[in-house]
Amino acid sequence: MKAKCKMQNGKCKMQNGKGMKRNAERQGNQALAARVPRDLSERLLGFAVRVGKVVNALPATRLGRHIAAQLIRSGTSAAPNYEEGCAAESRADFVHKLSICLKELRESRFWIRLIVESGSLPTKKMADLQDECTQLCKIFAQSLLTAKKNERKGRQ
């Protein structure tokens, strides 16, 4: 699969939305195939947009302002870091950018949990965003493991 990535090897396996969709279709899981995004980049952009809407909905309390300031930074930084990773100049640079994405997504997950636990916004309204953040964390954690494994193989 030829990807849009400009890595030295010409492949960016992170942009696997199409492959995931094809696998779901082959397995006959049309519901999953319909949910698979075209591109991880689009999914991260959508996450950032939703984070922005949550931040705007937070109460203007001391806690609300603090959470808003932190969440807007962490919740919107994964997408541009991913884009930078896809234009990485080396495998090590790619791994580094992926690790930043994962770190920012984990921080976002914490702030989203704090919003829920503090009662700043209703749990029901935060459930989908919380789930999406957890899914993105899992995707990036697994991708990071794979990228590190491939980086080690490349050194041998």
Long-range contacts (C-beta under 8 A, 24 or more apart in sequence): 3-86, 4-86, 5-86, 5-87, 6-86, 6-87, 6-88, 7-86, 7-88, 7-91, 7-94, 8-89, 8-90, 8-91, 12-86, 13-143, 13-146, 14-40, 14-82, 14-85, 14-86, 14-98, 14-143, 15-39, 15-40, 15-41, 15-86, 16-40, 17-42, 17-43, 40-82, 40-139, 41-79, 41-82, 41-83, 41-86, 43-132, 43-136, 44-78, 44-79, 44-82, 44-101, 44-136, 45-79, 47-75, 47-78, 47-79, 47-129, 47-132, 47-133, 47-136, 48-75, 48-76, 48-78, 48-79, 50-129, 50-132, 51-75, 51-76, 51-108, 51-129, 52-76, 54-112, 54-115, 54-121, 54-126, 54-129, 57-121, 57-125, 58-115, 58-120, 58-121, 59-120, 61-120, 63-118, 63-120, 64-120, 67-111, 67-114, 67-115, 67-118, 67-120, 70-107, 70-111, 71-108, 71-111, 71-112, 71-115, 74-104, 74-105, 74-107, 74-108, 74-111, 75-104, 75-108, 75-111, 77-104, 78-104, 78-105, 78-108, 78-136, 78-140, 91-147, 91-150, 91-151, 91-154, 92-151, 94-147, 95-144, 95-147, 95-148, 95-151, 98-140, 98-143, 98-144, 98-147, 99-144, 101-140, 102-137, 102-140, 102-141, 102-144, 105-133, 105-136, 105-137, 105-140, 106-137, 108-133, 109-133, 109-134, 109-137
